[in-house]
């Protein structure tokens, strides 16, 4: 593990949209700067993801100076969205947890609704320091998270993807492989480890920042969505169910919580402390 390094960094400003891959990113207590601070919600306030709307894989969001975002999608003119003014928050239901978020301007709602063909609203988490606690089963006091599925960062490794693709190639749906890493929508991709080594990380340093390893990531139907076409298949869930099932979870990747702010960069060394 002595030669493990950060191969790439990924920030998704809007949950479920495509993101950007900067060479460096600031680490905040609730995740990478600008990562998943925005999300779509339906008329009932429930978060909308690729689980329900696989076409979100083709929509992109780019962070802009000052906290705004630039949206683009097939068949739509790009739209720049400013961060909303504080106040006027609405309730958001993210996987059963209720949080508050501030709606964007009406033009953003109309743009996203027209693209998906159904009514949605775009909302912004203005203060992640107080808005959403990490799952208390795994959290330490005061830990919070943005609109990520559950934890501030998700790390994956190239060795585990290679191992998974080898298993897919031996299975009934080999034609669906090999799969690219974007199926798993990680924040950090690490090269130079053994396959599945990340399962056991309890404390790991990435460059200048130390993280607490929380738990392996249980995967969902989003991983079966081709991020370039929005088409759905059977892999990797079919193979994960055969080889990476623990209880009800189909595992790939590891969730991390930062122990202090800092900056991570591509090429940074990755050191397992425990």
N, C-alpha and C positions, 0 to 999 in steps of 0.2 A: 504493500500500500504506500511505500515511500515515494513513488512517482505519480501518485494521483493528483490530477489537476482539474480545474474548472474548464470544461470544453466550451460551454455556452451558457448564457444567461437569457431568461425570457420573462418579459413583463406583459401582462394582459390588462390594459387599463379598464376594459369593460368585460365583466364576467361572460364567458362563452364566446366572445369575439376572438379573432386573431389578434396577436399582439406584435411586439417588437423584440428584437434581440440585441440589446446594447452591449458594448464591450465592458461596461461597468454599471453598477447600480448601488444606490444607497440602500442600506438595510435599516428599516424602521422597526419598532417593537412589534408591529402588526403585519409585517411583510416587506417586500421590496417596494421602494418608493413608486407610487402611481399604479401598483398592481391591484387590480380588481377593486378599485374604489368606486366604480360605477357598476350598475346592473340594470337589467330590464325586469319589470314586474308586470303581472297581468292585472285585470280590473279588480281582482280580489286582493292584490298586494303580494301575491306569491311570486318568488323569483322565477324567471324564465331562463332555461339553460338549453344546451344542445340535447339534453334528454328528451325534451318536448319539441324542440325546434332545431333539427340538425342543420338547417340552412344557415344558422348563425356561424357555422364553421367558415363560411365564405365572406362574412362581414369582418371588417378590420377596424381597429381603433389605435390611433397613434397619440401618445401624450404630447401636449402642447405646453409652452411656457405659461406659468400661472395656474396650472391645475386643470386647464381645459383639455379637450380631446378633439381629434379630427376623425370623423367616421367615413367609411367608404364601403360599398357593397355593389355586387353586380346589378346593373340597371338603375343605379341611383347616383345622382350627383353628390360629390363629397360634401360633408357638412361639418363645420367647426362649431363646437358646443362649448360655451363658457361655463365655468363652475357656477352653480346657482348661488344666489345670496343666502346667507344664513337665515334660518327661520322657516316656518311653513312646512315642517317635516311631515311625512306620511309614514304609516306603519308598513313594514316589510316583513314578510314571512319567509325566512330562509331555512328550509329543512326543519320546520317546526319551531325555530327560534324567532322571536319577535324583536325587531330592531327598528330604529328610526332612520330615515334618509330624506334628503331634500330633492324634490323634483327638478329636472332641467326645464328649460323653456319649452313652450308648446311645439316649436318647430322640430325639436328632437323627438318628441313623442310621435309626431306625424311622420317623420322620416322613417323611424324604426317600424311603426305600424304598417306603413305602405310596403316596406320591404318584406315583412313577414306575412302580410295579408290578414293580420288580426290585431286587435287593439292591445298595445303595450305602452308602458311609460318608462322613461329613462330616469333613474334616480342616482344620487351621489351621496356617499357616506362622508359627511363633512368632518366628523371627529371620531376616527377609529379608536382613539384612546379610551373612549367611554361607551361607544355604541354597541359593541358585540364582544362578549367574553368568549374565550376558547372553551371548548367542551369541558365542563368541570370534572369529568371522569379522568381527564388527562392533564388538566391545566394546573399551573401554579397560581397563587393569588395575584390578581391584577393583569394577567395575560389576556390580550385582546387580539382580534383578527378582523380583516376587512371582509369583502364578500367572497373570499376563497371558500372552498367547500367546508373547511373546518379548522385549518391551521395556517400559520403565517407563510411557510415555505414548503414546497415539495421538491425533493431532490431525486433524480434518477441517475443510473449509470449506464454507460455504453456497453459494459460487459454483461449486464443483466439483459439488455435488449438483444445483444447477440445470442445469448443463451436461449431467450424466449423465441427468437426467430428460428433457431435450430430446432426447437421443439415443434414449432408450427410447421416447419418443412417436413416433419415426420408424420403429421397428422392428416385428418380427412379433408382439411381445407387449406392444403399447402399452397394452392394458387393465390390465396389472399396475402401471402407473405412475399418477401420480408416486409415488416411494418416499419415505418419511420418513427422517430422519437416523438414527433408532434402529436401522435395519437394519445399520448399521456399528459400533454400540456404541463410539463414541469416548469419550475422556476430556474433550477440549476441542473445542468447535466455534467456529470463527473466522468472523466476517462482515467484509466490506469488502475482500476480495482479488480478484484475477483468478482465473478458473477454472484449476485445476491448478497454481497458483503454489507450493503447498506441496511439490510434487515436488522443488523445487530448494533448499529451506531447508537450510542447513548450520549456521547458528547463528541462533537467534531468541530474543528476549526477550518474555516474557509478564508484563506488570506488572514486578515486582521480580525475577523469576526468569529466568535465561538457560539455554537448552537447546541441546544438540547434536542436529542433525538426523541420523538414522541412515540410513534408507532408506524408500522408499515401501512401503506395506503391501499385500502380496499377499492377495487376498480368497478366502474359501472358501464352502462351501455355507450357512454360517450366515446370510449376507447374503440368501439366498433365503427365509428363514423370516420370516413375518409376526410381528412381536413382540407383536401384540395378539391373534392367533388361533392361532399356532403352525403355520399352514398353510404349505406349501412351494410355491414357484413356480419360474420359470426366471430371472427378473430379480432382481438386476442382472448376474448372471454372463454371460448371453447377450450383453448389450451391452458389458460390460467386455471380453469375449473379442474382440469385433470392433474396439474402439476404444482399449483401454487395456492391451493385452497387451505385456509386455516379457519375452522368454524364456518361461518357464512361468508367470510371475506375471500376475495380473489386478489392476491397481493402483487403489487408492482410499485416500487418507489418507497420513500421514507419521508414522513412529515418532520419538519424541524421548527423549533421556536428559537429566535435569537436571544442570547443572554444580555446583549448590549448592542447599541447601534454601531454602525460603521459602514464601510464600503467594500464590496466584493468586485473582482475583476476576472475576465477570462484569463486563463493561465495561472491563476492563483493556486498555490499548493493546498491540498486538502489533507488534513491530518486528523486521524481518529485518536481521541484522547481516552475514550473508554467505550 
